[in-house]
Amino acid sequence: MIVTTSAPAAPVYLGGQTLGSASSTTPIVSWTGAYDLLTVEIYISGYSGSAVARLQASTTAGATPSATATTFLTQTQNTTITSPTTIAHAAASTGATGINGWNTGATVISGRRCQFWQIKNTAGQVKVVRGHGMHSYTDTALGPHDMTSGIFTTTAGQIQSLMLWSANAVTGNNSGGSMTAGSYLRVWGTLAA
């Protein structure tokens, strides 16, 4: 039996926010529409102190994601490429469901982070996220890789707002060092086929 399916629609740029000055949050990126797959680009130009940014979500367009949400679960792992043939894996860091967003890394840092994430955003289903990027890299050297996976346990609606928030630890919900100017969040969406 051959099953024919239609090709998914091309991704649509839903919006982005860039910090003009240091802040512990980015302004929200919000949209309307039934986008089943979200692609997110995260760039942290640095932190004013040791911190880890969290991606926070809301299923309400225009709403600021809740800073006390208890519906997120994240696992992150750092991987360091020490030579063309050697990869060192650090122990995974798992955030409890009491944290308010998806961690962008397994550790707090003061340096840069650059990541791309995909979020399966189907209405009526738990939202699933996976991401990959680097942190603490320089203009001449690679940094450790961050690998993130997680869920947003709500099945109601679809995510329609995202923002970054800076925390002082990978667990707990205390604000951390501000993200520096030039940090940004960009979002694309793919409509259901």
C-alpha positions as CSV (number, residue, x, y, z in Angstrom):
1,M,0.0,0.0,0.0
2,I,1.3,3.4,-0.9
3,V,0.2,6.3,1.3
4,T,0.4,9.7,-0.3
5,T,0.8,12.7,2.0
6,S,1.0,16.4,1.1
7,A,4.2,18.3,1.7
8,P,4.2,20.5,4.8
9,A,3.9,24.2,4.2
10,A,7.1,26.3,4.2
11,P,8.1,27.9,7.5
12,V,6.7,31.3,8.2
13,Y,8.7,33.9,10.2
14,L,6.6,34.7,13.2
15,G,8.8,37.3,14.8
16,G,11.8,38.1,16.9
17,Q,13.1,40.3,19.7
18,T,16.7,41.6,20.2
19,L,17.8,43.2,23.4
20,G,19.1,46.8,22.9
21,S,20.4,46.8,26.5
22,A,21.0,44.2,29.2
23,S,17.9,42.6,30.6
24,S,16.8,39.5,32.5
25,T,14.0,38.9,29.9
26,T,13.5,39.4,26.2
27,P,10.2,41.0,25.1
28,I,7.7,38.3,24.1
29,V,7.4,37.0,20.6
30,S,3.7,36.3,19.9
31,W,1.6,35.2,17.0
32,T,-1.8,33.7,16.1
33,G,-2.4,30.7,13.9
34,A,-2.2,26.9,14.1
35,Y,1.6,26.2,13.7
36,D,2.3,22.6,14.5
37,L,6.1,22.9,14.3
38,L,8.0,25.9,15.8
39,T,11.7,26.5,14.9
40,V,13.4,28.8,17.4
41,E,16.8,30.5,17.2
42,I,18.3,31.6,20.5
43,Y,21.5,33.8,20.8
44,I,22.8,34.9,24.1
45,S,25.6,37.4,23.6
46,G,26.7,36.9,27.3
47,Y,25.4,37.4,30.8
48,S,26.2,40.1,33.4
49,G,26.9,37.3,35.9
50,S,26.7,33.5,35.8
51,A,23.2,32.5,34.5
52,V,21.3,30.2,32.3
53,A,18.5,31.4,30.0
54,R,15.2,29.6,30.0
55,L,12.7,29.6,27.1
56,Q,9.2,30.2,28.5
57,A,6.0,29.5,26.7
58,S,2.3,30.4,26.8
59,T,-0.7,29.0,24.8
60,T,-2.2,32.5,24.8
61,A,-1.2,34.9,22.0
62,G,0.1,38.2,23.5
63,A,0.4,36.8,27.0
64,T,3.6,37.0,29.0
65,P,4.6,33.4,29.8
66,S,4.0,32.6,33.5
67,A,7.1,33.0,35.7
68,T,5.7,30.3,38.1
69,A,4.6,27.7,35.6
70,T,5.0,24.1,36.8
71,T,4.4,22.4,33.5
72,F,7.9,22.2,32.1
73,L,10.4,19.4,32.2
74,T,13.9,19.8,30.8
75,Q,17.0,17.6,30.4
76,T,20.2,19.2,29.1
77,Q,23.7,17.8,28.5
78,N,27.0,19.4,27.6
79,T,29.2,17.7,25.1
80,T,32.8,18.8,24.5
81,I,34.7,17.9,21.3
82,T,38.3,17.8,22.4
83,S,39.7,16.6,19.1
84,P,38.4,15.4,15.7
85,T,38.0,11.9,17.2
86,T,37.2,12.5,20.9
87,I,33.9,13.6,22.4
88,A,33.4,14.0,26.1
89,H,29.9,13.8,27.5
90,A,29.1,15.5,30.8
91,A,26.4,14.2,33.1
92,A,22.9,15.3,32.1
93,S,21.2,17.9,34.2
94,T,17.5,17.4,34.7
95,G,15.2,20.2,35.7
96,A,12.2,19.3,37.9
97,T,8.7,20.1,36.9
98,G,8.9,23.1,39.2
99,I,11.1,25.2,37.0
100,N,9.6,27.9,34.9
101,G,10.8,27.1,31.4
102,W,13.2,25.0,29.3
103,N,16.9,25.5,30.3
104,T,19.2,26.4,27.5
105,G,22.1,24.6,29.1
106,A,23.2,22.2,31.8
107,T,25.3,24.8,33.6
108,V,25.3,28.5,34.4
109,I,27.9,30.5,32.4
110,S,28.8,34.1,31.7
111,G,29.7,33.5,28.0
112,R,27.7,33.2,24.8
113,R,25.1,30.6,23.8
114,C,23.9,30.0,20.3
115,Q,21.1,27.4,19.7
116,F,18.4,26.2,17.4
117,W,15.3,24.4,18.8
118,Q,12.3,22.7,17.4
119,I,9.0,22.4,19.2
120,K,6.3,19.9,18.2
121,N,3.3,22.2,18.9
122,T,0.3,20.0,18.1
123,A,-3.0,21.0,19.8
124,G,-4.4,18.3,22.1
125,Q,-0.9,16.8,22.7
126,V,2.0,17.5,25.1
127,K,4.5,19.9,23.5
128,V,7.9,18.4,22.9
129,V,11.1,20.3,22.5
130,R,14.6,19.4,21.3
131,G,17.5,21.8,20.8
132,H,21.2,21.9,20.0
133,G,23.9,24.6,20.2
134,M,27.1,25.7,21.7
135,H,28.2,27.9,24.6
136,S,31.3,29.7,25.8
137,Y,32.8,29.6,22.3
138,T,35.2,32.2,21.1
139,D,35.9,33.6,17.6
140,T,38.7,31.0,17.2
141,A,37.6,28.0,19.1
142,L,34.5,25.8,19.5
143,G,32.8,25.6,22.9
144,P,30.9,22.7,24.5
145,H,27.7,21.7,22.8
146,D,24.4,22.0,24.6
147,M,21.7,19.4,23.9
148,T,18.3,20.0,25.3
149,S,15.1,18.0,25.3
150,G,11.9,18.6,27.2
151,I,8.2,18.7,27.4
152,F,5.5,21.3,28.2
153,T,2.8,19.1,29.8
154,T,-0.2,21.2,28.7
155,T,-2.3,19.6,26.0
156,A,-4.6,22.7,25.7
157,G,-4.2,24.7,22.6
158,Q,-0.9,25.5,21.0
159,I,2.1,27.6,22.1
160,Q,1.5,31.2,20.8
161,S,4.0,33.2,22.9
162,L,7.7,32.7,23.7
163,M,10.3,34.7,25.7
164,L,13.7,34.1,27.3
165,W,14.2,34.6,31.0
166,S,17.6,34.5,32.8
167,A,17.9,32.2,35.9
168,N,20.7,31.9,38.4
169,A,20.7,28.1,38.4
170,V,19.5,25.2,36.3
171,T,17.0,24.4,39.2
172,G,15.0,26.8,41.2
173,N,13.3,30.0,40.0
174,N,15.5,32.9,41.0
175,S,16.4,35.5,38.5
176,G,20.1,35.4,37.4
177,G,22.5,37.8,35.6
178,S,21.0,39.8,32.8
179,M,21.5,38.8,29.2
180,T,23.7,41.4,27.5
181,A,22.7,43.7,24.6
182,G,22.5,41.9,21.3
183,S,20.9,38.7,22.7
184,Y,17.9,37.6,20.6
185,L,15.0,35.2,20.1
186,R,13.6,34.4,16.7
187,V,10.7,32.1,15.8
188,W,9.4,30.4,12.7
189,G,6.3,28.3,12.4
190,T,5.1,25.6,10.0
191,L,1.4,25.1,9.5
192,A,-0.2,21.7,9.8
193,A,-0.2,19.8,6.5
